[in-house]
Amino acid sequence: MPQIQSSHSNHFDFTIDTADR
């Protein structure tokens, strides 16, 4: 589970989380 910053991009965070799984 990579540490993603909310300020970076919430949408991107979700995409990466899903792709990781």
C-alpha positions in Angstrom: 0.0 0.0 0.0 1.9 3.1 -1.2 1.6 6.3 0.8 -0.2 8.8 -1.4 -0.9 12.4 -0.3 -4.4 13.6 -0.4 -3.1 17.0 -1.7 -1.5 15.2 -4.6 -4.7 13.9 -6.2 -7.6 12.1 -4.6 -8.7 10.7 -8.0 -5.2 9.3 -8.8 -5.0 7.8 -5.3 -8.1 5.8 -5.9 -6.9 4.7 -9.3 -3.6 3.4 -8.0 -5.3 1.7 -5.0 -7.6 -0.2 -7.3 -4.9 -1.0 -9.8 -2.6 -2.3 -7.0 -5.3 -4.8 -5.9 
